[in-house]
Amino acid sequence: MPASAKTIAVVFRNGTTHYELARMLPAEVTREFLTRTRYKVVEDRTQADVILQGSVVNIFPSPTTSDPTTGRATGALMVVLLNLTLTERASGKQLWARNGWDFRERYEVSTDPQVYFDESGPAMQRLGQDVARAVVSTILEHF
């Protein structure tokens, strides 16, 4: 990171029909930056020294295991594809980029409708935390 970088803006776009991850990622990445770095995170990108822009390109939920009797899915895998760039705002210089970064999270699917609990929400939350840790770690290691 440039020595002059003291503030960072975190911006995510969603290119999918799933809104949850793109909505939670800015908060998760912000939390990681605040707890692990000296940078101040700002909402207004015109006030930031560097801008982290992310795009949720695609989300692929797919069954991984099924009940042999009913054929219903009992396990699933959520795969998320992201594009990320870190840019110095003043110069417009791209400092770091990672396109096509995929993250995966497994979760269980209940087969009993009486006690059904949708595990995809908590899986998405775990995935958001994993993405945030990986993004901040990779940026810190790059510089």
C-alpha positions as a Python dict, from the first residue, in 0.01 Angstrom:
ca = {
    (1, 'M'): (0, 0, 0),
    (2, 'P'): (125, 349, -65),
    (3, 'A'): (267, 512, 248),
    (4, 'S'): (9, 788, 209),
    (5, 'A'): (-281, 540, 239),
    (6, 'K'): (-462, 599, 565),
    (7, 'T'): (-825, 551, 460),
    (8, 'I'): (-1000, 286, 256),
    (9, 'A'): (-1348, 259, 110),
    (10, 'V'): (-1503, -85, 63),
    (11, 'V'): (-1760, -117, -216),
    (12, 'F'): (-1931, -432, -343),
    (13, 'R'): (-2164, -482, -638),
    (14, 'N'): (-2391, -776, -696),
    (15, 'G'): (-2416, -940, -1037),
    (16, 'T'): (-2643, -1220, -915),
    (17, 'T'): (-3001, -1275, -803),
    (18, 'H'): (-2875, -1359, -452),
    (19, 'Y'): (-2855, -1039, -251),
    (20, 'E'): (-2736, -1166, 90),
    (21, 'L'): (-2365, -1202, 29),
    (22, 'A'): (-2315, -873, -157),
    (23, 'R'): (-2508, -699, 121),
    (24, 'M'): (-2299, -846, 404),
    (25, 'L'): (-1952, -839, 244),
    (26, 'P'): (-1880, -466, 293),
    (27, 'A'): (-1950, -498, 667),
    (28, 'E'): (-1743, -817, 701),
    (29, 'V'): (-1446, -675, 508),
    (30, 'T'): (-1472, -348, 701),
    (31, 'R'): (-1465, -539, 1031),
    (32, 'E'): (-1152, -727, 919),
    (33, 'F'): (-974, -406, 815),
    (34, 'L'): (-1062, -236, 1143),
    (35, 'T'): (-953, -525, 1364),
    (36, 'R'): (-637, -621, 1175),
    (37, 'T'): (-496, -300, 1028),
    (38, 'R'): (-429, 63, 1103),
    (39, 'Y'): (-650, 184, 817),
    (40, 'K'): (-963, 387, 875),
    (41, 'V'): (-1259, 266, 668),
    (42, 'V'): (-1477, 539, 518),
    (43, 'E'): (-1808, 511, 336),
    (44, 'D'): (-1753, 801, 97),
    (45, 'R'): (-1509, 687, -169),
    (46, 'T'): (-1415, 1050, -245),
    (47, 'Q'): (-1268, 1065, 108),
    (48, 'A'): (-1068, 741, 72),
    (49, 'D'): (-702, 709, -17),
    (50, 'V'): (-762, 361, -163),
    (51, 'I'): (-1079, 189, -279),
    (52, 'L'): (-1146, -183, -256),
    (53, 'Q'): (-1408, -270, -516),
    (54, 'G'): (-1561, -613, -523),
    (55, 'S'): (-1816, -776, -743),
    (56, 'V'): (-2011, -1092, -667),
    (57, 'V'): (-2004, -1243, -1015),
    (58, 'N'): (-2195, -1565, -952),
    (59, 'I'): (-2326, -1792, -680),
    (60, 'F'): (-2368, -2163, -749),
    (61, 'P'): (-2562, -2362, -490),
    (62, 'S'): (-2554, -2731, -576),
    (63, 'P'): (-2645, -3055, -399),
    (64, 'T'): (-2354, -3274, -291),
    (65, 'T'): (-2525, -3566, -116),
    (66, 'S'): (-2874, -3706, -126),
    (67, 'D'): (-3095, -3943, 67),
    (68, 'P'): (-3081, -4280, -111),
    (69, 'T'): (-3447, -4352, -35),
    (70, 'T'): (-3609, -4025, -138),
    (71, 'G'): (-3344, -3878, -367),
    (72, 'R'): (-3374, -3543, -184),
    (73, 'A'): (-3057, -3344, -125),
    (74, 'T'): (-2913, -3377, 226),
    (75, 'G'): (-2600, -3171, 168),
    (76, 'A'): (-2515, -2877, -53),
    (77, 'L'): (-2217, -2671, -161),
    (78, 'M'): (-2231, -2296, -214),
    (79, 'V'): (-1966, -2169, -457),
    (80, 'V'): (-1919, -1793, -492),
    (81, 'L'): (-1716, -1625, -764),
    (82, 'L'): (-1571, -1277, -694),
    (83, 'N'): (-1375, -1010, -879),
    (84, 'L'): (-1176, -766, -664),
    (85, 'T'): (-958, -461, -727),
    (86, 'L'): (-773, -223, -498),
    (87, 'T'): (-717, 120, -651),
    (88, 'E'): (-537, 433, -537),
    (89, 'R'): (-807, 698, -567),
    (90, 'A'): (-590, 1002, -640),
    (91, 'S'): (-389, 847, -925),
    (92, 'G'): (-637, 580, -1038),
    (93, 'K'): (-350, 330, -1023),
    (94, 'Q'): (-458, -30, -970),
    (95, 'L'): (-261, -163, -674),
    (96, 'W'): (-396, -517, -664),
    (97, 'A'): (-656, -729, -844),
    (98, 'R'): (-795, -1078, -824),
    (99, 'N'): (-1055, -1195, -1075),
    (100, 'G'): (-1241, -1521, -1066),
    (101, 'W'): (-1167, -1587, -698),
    (102, 'D'): (-1388, -1868, -580),
    (103, 'F'): (-1498, -1948, -225),
    (104, 'R'): (-1686, -2260, -111),
    (105, 'E'): (-1903, -2348, 187),
    (106, 'R'): (-2079, -2678, 258),
    (107, 'Y'): (-2404, -2702, 451),
    (108, 'E'): (-2667, -2957, 545),
    (109, 'V'): (-3019, -2967, 403),
    (110, 'S'): (-3293, -3100, 631),
    (111, 'T'): (-3502, -3379, 483),
    (112, 'D'): (-3774, -3359, 751),
    (113, 'P'): (-4025, -3082, 669),
    (114, 'Q'): (-4148, -3088, 1034),
    (115, 'V'): (-3812, -2967, 1165),
    (116, 'Y'): (-3684, -2791, 856),
    (117, 'F'): (-3417, -2533, 921),
    (118, 'D'): (-3267, -2359, 621),
    (119, 'E'): (-2890, -2381, 674),
    (120, 'S'): (-2811, -2175, 362),
    (121, 'G'): (-2832, -1843, 555),
    (122, 'P'): (-2576, -1940, 820),
    (123, 'A'): (-2362, -2094, 544),
    (124, 'M'): (-2372, -1763, 358),
    (125, 'Q'): (-2268, -1584, 678),
    (126, 'R'): (-1973, -1820, 729),
    (127, 'L'): (-1880, -1769, 365),
    (128, 'G'): (-1886, -1391, 410),
    (129, 'Q'): (-1650, -1415, 707),
    (130, 'D'): (-1415, -1645, 514),
    (131, 'V'): (-1413, -1406, 217),
    (132, 'A'): (-1337, -1108, 442),
    (133, 'R'): (-1047, -1284, 616),
    (134, 'A'): (-900, -1403, 286),
    (135, 'V'): (-934, -1067, 111),
    (136, 'V'): (-772, -867, 390),
    (137, 'S'): (-499, -1129, 445),
    (138, 'T'): (-415, -1136, 75),
    (139, 'I'): (-399, -759, 50),
    (140, 'L'): (-178, -736, 360),
    (141, 'E'): (54, -1010, 232),
    (142, 'H'): (76, -843, -110),
    (143, 'F'): (216, -527, 43),
}
